[in-house]
């Protein structure tokens, strides 16, 4: 597992809190592991909740009709890079 950056650590904390993943420690999330399926096992409802939490925390909207969502939500590292690129807060 590669180490998390500070931005990835903050996003992992948001992910755990917003999705009530009580059994997951934010620092234990591999930044390169898939968020869906075999990785954390998130589903489409989790993606919607996470997108809402990111919007509230970072001040921009992740749209459900974005063709890039599969890439954006591929891993904590990919999601963090997208957030850092688009955040307004």
N, CA and C atoms as an extended XYZ file, in Angstrom:
267
Properties=species:S:1:pos:R:3:atomname:S:1:resname:S:1:resid:I:1 pbc="F F F"
N         0.850       -1.186        0.000 N   UNK     1
C         0.000        0.000        0.000 CA  UNK     1
C         0.887        1.238        0.000 C   UNK     1
N         0.626        2.149       -0.898 N   UNK     2
C         1.391        3.392       -0.920 CA  UNK     2
C         0.810        4.349        0.118 C   UNK     2
N         1.638        5.240        0.660 N   UNK     3
C         1.144        6.159        1.689 CA  UNK     3
C         0.168        7.189        1.119 C   UNK     3
N        -0.750        7.630        1.969 N   UNK     4
C        -1.716        8.662        1.589 CA  UNK     4
C        -1.068       10.040        1.707 C   UNK     4
N        -1.442       10.930        0.811 N   UNK     5
C        -1.056       12.332        0.948 CA  UNK     5
C        -1.993       12.969        1.982 C   UNK     5
N        -1.702       14.185        2.392 N   UNK     6
C        -2.581       14.879        3.337 CA  UNK     6
C        -3.986       15.052        2.754 C   UNK     6
N        -4.055       15.403        1.463 N   UNK     7
C        -5.355       15.585        0.808 CA  UNK     7
C        -6.113       14.267        0.744 C   UNK     7
N        -5.427       13.178        0.463 N   UNK     8
C        -6.073       11.862        0.416 CA  UNK     8
C        -6.553       11.452        1.801 C   UNK     8
N        -5.776       11.757        2.824 N   UNK     9
C        -6.153       11.427        4.199 CA  UNK     9
C        -7.436       12.181        4.590 C   UNK     9
N        -7.515       13.470        4.247 N   UNK    10
C        -8.707       14.265        4.554 CA  UNK    10
C        -9.928       13.723        3.807 C   UNK    10
N        -9.737       13.335        2.554 N   UNK    11
C       -10.840       12.786        1.762 CA  UNK    11
C       -11.255       11.414        2.282 C   UNK    11
N       -10.294       10.608        2.707 N   UNK    12
C       -10.607        9.295        3.284 CA  UNK    12
C       -11.433        9.462        4.556 C   UNK    12
N       -11.102       10.468        5.363 N   UNK    13
C       -11.864       10.752        6.579 CA  UNK    13
C       -13.298       11.142        6.217 C   UNK    13
N       -13.454       11.997        5.219 N   UNK    14
C       -14.780       12.402        4.757 CA  UNK    14
C       -15.563       11.192        4.244 C   UNK    14
N       -14.911       10.338        3.500 N   UNK    15
C       -15.535        9.134        2.951 CA  UNK    15
C       -16.058        8.251        4.079 C   UNK    15
N       -15.226        7.980        5.071 N   UNK    16
C       -15.610        7.116        6.191 CA  UNK    16
C       -16.763        7.736        6.980 C   UNK    16
N       -16.681        9.053        7.236 N   UNK    17
C       -17.726        9.720        8.013 CA  UNK    17
C       -19.044        9.808        7.249 C   UNK    17
N       -18.997       10.212        5.993 N   UNK    18
C       -20.231       10.428        5.242 CA  UNK    18
C       -20.939        9.123        4.894 C   UNK    18
N       -20.197        8.029        4.784 N   UNK    19
C       -20.807        6.744        4.445 CA  UNK    19
C       -20.967        5.832        5.666 C   UNK    19
N       -20.637        6.361        6.847 N   UNK    20
C       -20.754        5.589        8.098 CA  UNK    20
C       -20.035        4.247        8.014 C   UNK    20
N       -18.816        4.273        7.509 N   UNK    21
C       -18.014        3.051        7.398 CA  UNK    21
C       -17.251        2.836        8.705 C   UNK    21
N       -17.984        2.478        9.744 N   UNK    22
C       -17.406        2.379       11.083 CA  UNK    22
C       -16.294        1.344       11.184 C   UNK    22
N       -16.349        0.325       10.329 N   UNK    23
C       -15.346       -0.740       10.390 CA  UNK    23
C       -14.085       -0.417        9.587 C   UNK    23
N       -14.063        0.757        8.941 N   UNK    24
C       -12.926        1.139        8.096 CA  UNK    24
C       -12.191        2.325        8.718 C   UNK    24
N       -10.891        2.169        8.929 N   UNK    25
C       -10.075        3.285        9.403 CA  UNK    25
C        -9.624        4.090        8.190 C   UNK    25
N        -9.813        5.417        8.200 N   UNK    26
C        -9.449        6.233        7.036 CA  UNK    26
C        -8.009        6.005        6.578 C   UNK    26
N        -7.105        5.867        7.530 N   UNK    27
C        -5.695        5.685        7.174 CA  UNK    27
C        -5.402        4.298        6.603 C   UNK    27
N        -6.360        3.379        6.719 N   UNK    28
C        -6.176        2.028        6.191 CA  UNK    28
C        -6.636        1.902        4.742 C   UNK    28
N        -7.238        2.954        4.192 N   UNK    29
C        -7.703        2.900        2.804 CA  UNK    29
C        -6.511        3.084        1.879 C   UNK    29
N        -6.266        2.074        1.066 N   UNK    30
C        -5.176        2.145        0.085 CA  UNK    30
C        -5.572        3.165       -0.979 C   UNK    30
N        -4.763        4.214       -1.164 N   UNK    31
C        -5.154        5.265       -2.104 CA  UNK    31
C        -5.260        4.803       -3.549 C   UNK    31
N        -4.675        3.654       -3.867 N   UNK    32
C        -4.726        3.161       -5.245 CA  UNK    32
C        -5.705        2.005       -5.437 C   UNK    32
N        -6.341        1.559       -4.365 N   UNK    33
C        -7.303        0.449       -4.456 CA  UNK    33
C        -8.637        0.961       -4.997 C   UNK    33
N        -9.370        0.114       -5.700 N   UNK    34
C       -10.680        0.527       -6.214 CA  UNK    34
C       -11.628        0.890       -5.071 C   UNK    34
N       -12.444        1.904       -5.285 N   UNK    35
C       -13.454        2.267       -4.287 CA  UNK    35
C       -14.683        1.370       -4.404 C   UNK    35
N       -14.942        0.864       -5.611 N   UNK    36
C       -16.127        0.054       -5.867 CA  UNK    36
C       -15.723       -1.383       -6.134 C   UNK    36
N       -16.683       -2.293       -5.982 N   UNK    37
C       -16.421       -3.701       -6.256 CA  UNK    37
C       -15.449       -4.300       -5.262 C   UNK    37
N       -14.367       -4.861       -5.761 N   UNK    38
C       -13.424       -5.609       -4.935 CA  UNK    38
C       -12.690       -4.752       -3.911 C   UNK    38
N       -12.590       -3.458       -4.145 N   UNK    39
C       -11.876       -2.590       -3.211 CA  UNK    39
C       -12.666       -2.371       -1.931 C   UNK    39
N       -13.163       -1.160       -1.732 N   UNK    40
C       -13.963       -0.849       -0.536 CA  UNK    40
C       -15.366       -1.429       -0.626 C   UNK    40
N       -15.774       -1.811       -1.824 N   UNK    41
C       -17.091       -2.403       -1.999 CA  UNK    41
C       -18.225       -1.398       -1.993 C   UNK    41
N       -17.941       -0.156       -2.382 N   UNK    42
C       -18.990        0.857       -2.442 CA  UNK    42
C       -19.936        0.571       -3.597 C   UNK    42
N       -21.138        1.147       -3.523 N   UNK    43
C       -22.104        0.975       -4.603 CA  UNK    43
C       -22.576        2.344       -5.099 C   UNK    43
N       -23.542        2.351       -6.001 N   UNK    44
C       -23.973        3.606       -6.621 CA  UNK    44
C       -24.611        4.560       -5.614 C   UNK    44
N       -25.300        4.046       -4.618 N   UNK    45
C       -25.880        4.902       -3.576 CA  UNK    45
C       -24.759        5.575       -2.783 C   UNK    45
N       -23.710        4.807       -2.477 N   UNK    46
C       -22.547        5.380       -1.785 CA  UNK    46
C       -21.929        6.495       -2.620 C   UNK    46
N       -21.869        6.292       -3.928 N   UNK    47
C       -21.284        7.307       -4.814 CA  UNK    47
C       -22.082        8.601       -4.740 C   UNK    47
N       -23.405        8.498       -4.720 N   UNK    48
C       -24.254        9.692       -4.618 CA  UNK    48
C       -24.035       10.405       -3.292 C   UNK    48
N       -23.991        9.641       -2.199 N   UNK    49
C       -23.779       10.236       -0.881 CA  UNK    49
C       -22.397       10.882       -0.796 C   UNK    49
N       -21.409       10.220       -1.346 N   UNK    50
C       -20.052       10.761       -1.331 CA  UNK    50
C       -19.953       12.026       -2.175 C   UNK    50
N       -20.602       12.027       -3.333 N   UNK    51
C       -20.607       13.210       -4.196 CA  UNK    51
C       -21.245       14.395       -3.473 C   UNK    51
N       -22.316       14.153       -2.732 N   UNK    52
C       -22.975       15.206       -1.971 CA  UNK    52
C       -22.050       15.742       -0.876 C   UNK    52
N       -21.390       14.845       -0.153 N   UNK    53
C       -20.479       15.256        0.916 CA  UNK    53
C       -19.300       16.047        0.359 C   UNK    53
N       -18.779       15.631       -0.782 N   UNK    54
C       -17.672       16.349       -1.421 CA  UNK    54
C       -18.137       17.739       -1.840 C   UNK    54
N       -19.343       17.834       -2.390 N   UNK    55
C       -19.884       19.126       -2.786 CA  UNK    55
C       -19.997       20.084       -1.617 C   UNK    55
N       -20.468       19.572       -0.492 N   UNK    56
C       -20.614       20.409        0.694 CA  UNK    56
C       -19.259       20.814        1.261 C   UNK    56
N       -18.312       19.904        1.275 N   UNK    57
C       -17.003       20.189        1.888 CA  UNK    57
C       -16.100       21.026        0.985 C   UNK    57
N       -16.099       20.724       -0.325 N   UNK    58
C       -15.125       21.337       -1.223 CA  UNK    58
C       -15.708       22.370       -2.192 C   UNK    58
N       -17.031       22.545       -2.176 N   UNK    59
C       -17.641       23.639       -2.909 CA  UNK    59
C       -17.800       23.466       -4.410 C   UNK    59
N       -17.882       22.236       -4.889 N   UNK    60
C       -18.182       22.010       -6.306 CA  UNK    60
C       -18.985       20.721       -6.442 C   UNK    60
N       -19.714       20.614       -7.536 N   UNK    61
C       -20.602       19.475       -7.735 CA  UNK    61
C       -19.971       18.410       -8.618 C   UNK    61
N       -20.116       17.176       -8.191 N   UNK    62
C       -19.785       16.023       -9.030 CA  UNK    62
C       -21.108       15.589       -9.659 C   UNK    62
N       -21.173       15.634      -10.955 N   UNK    63
C       -22.432       15.348      -11.650 CA  UNK    63
C       -22.558       13.862      -11.983 C   UNK    63
N       -23.751       13.329      -11.802 N   UNK    64
C       -23.980       11.906      -12.062 CA  UNK    64
C       -23.906       11.570      -13.551 C   UNK    64
N       -24.083       12.585      -14.418 N   UNK    65
C       -24.062       12.319      -15.856 CA  UNK    65
C       -22.692       12.591      -16.493 C   UNK    65
N       -21.674       12.755      -15.661 N   UNK    66
C       -20.325       13.002      -16.168 CA  UNK    66
C       -19.723       11.697      -16.705 C   UNK    66
N       -19.303       11.708      -17.951 N   UNK    67
C       -18.710       10.520      -18.569 CA  UNK    67
C       -17.403       10.107      -17.900 C   UNK    67
N       -16.802       11.006      -17.149 N   UNK    68
C       -15.521       10.732      -16.493 CA  UNK    68
C       -15.679       10.097      -15.106 C   UNK    68
N       -16.892        9.884      -14.638 N   UNK    69
C       -17.097        9.401      -13.268 CA  UNK    69
C       -16.378        8.091      -12.976 C   UNK    69
N       -16.336        7.196      -13.937 N   UNK    70
C       -15.657        5.915      -13.699 CA  UNK    70
C       -14.177        6.155      -13.397 C   UNK    70
N       -13.577        7.093      -14.099 N   UNK    71
C       -12.168        7.433      -13.851 CA  UNK    71
C       -12.019        8.211      -12.547 C   UNK    71
N       -12.918        9.191      -12.330 N   UNK    72
C       -12.847       10.039      -11.138 CA  UNK    72
C       -12.971        9.199       -9.870 C   UNK    72
N       -13.916        8.273       -9.840 N   UNK    73
C       -14.178        7.455       -8.657 CA  UNK    73
C       -13.408        6.135       -8.659 C   UNK    73
N       -12.398        6.008       -9.498 N   UNK    74
C       -11.660        4.752       -9.606 CA  UNK    74
C       -10.957        4.383       -8.302 C   UNK    74
N       -10.407        5.373       -7.617 N   UNK    75
C        -9.659        5.117       -6.379 CA  UNK    75
C        -9.652        6.390       -5.546 C   UNK    75
N        -9.215        6.271       -4.327 N   UNK    76
C        -9.076        7.444       -3.464 CA  UNK    76
C        -8.108        8.443       -4.089 C   UNK    76
N        -7.037        7.953       -4.675 N   UNK    77
C        -6.027        8.829       -5.291 CA  UNK    77
C        -6.623        9.603       -6.472 C   UNK    77
N        -7.382        8.920       -7.333 N   UNK    78
C        -8.007        9.576       -8.488 CA  UNK    78
C        -9.046       10.592       -8.037 C   UNK    78
N        -9.845       10.228       -7.049 N   UNK    79
C       -10.874       11.129       -6.547 CA  UNK    79
C       -10.235       12.349       -5.888 C   UNK    79
N        -9.200       12.133       -5.120 N   UNK    80
C        -8.498       13.237       -4.461 CA  UNK    80
C        -7.896       14.199       -5.483 C   UNK    80
N        -7.302       13.661       -6.528 N   UNK    81
C        -6.705       14.521       -7.576 CA  UNK    81
C        -7.789       15.368       -8.222 C   UNK    81
N        -8.949       14.778       -8.491 N   UNK    82
C       -10.047       15.526       -9.105 CA  UNK    82
C       -10.545       16.620       -8.154 C   UNK    82
N       -10.689       16.281       -6.886 N   UNK    83
C       -11.153       17.249       -5.890 CA  UNK    83
C       -10.166       18.415       -5.793 C   UNK    83
N        -8.881       18.117       -5.728 N   UNK    84
C        -7.886       19.169       -5.592 CA  UNK    84
C        -7.871       20.089       -6.823 C   UNK    84
N        -8.169       19.525       -7.959 N   UNK    85
C        -8.175       20.302       -9.205 CA  UNK    85
C        -9.398       21.227       -9.300 C   UNK    85
N       -10.525       20.836       -8.689 N   UNK    86
C       -11.779       21.563       -8.870 CA  UNK    86
C       -12.314       22.252       -7.623 C   UNK    86
N       -11.708       22.057       -6.488 N   UNK    87
C       -12.245       22.606       -5.241 CA  UNK    87
C       -12.266       24.135       -5.270 C   UNK    87
N       -13.274       24.678       -4.619 N   UNK    88
C       -13.380       26.133       -4.515 CA  UNK    88
C       -13.269       26.582       -3.066 C   UNK    88
N       -13.310       25.639       -2.134 N   UNK    89
C       -13.239       25.951       -0.702 CA  UNK    89
C       -11.964       25.368       -0.123 C   UNK    89
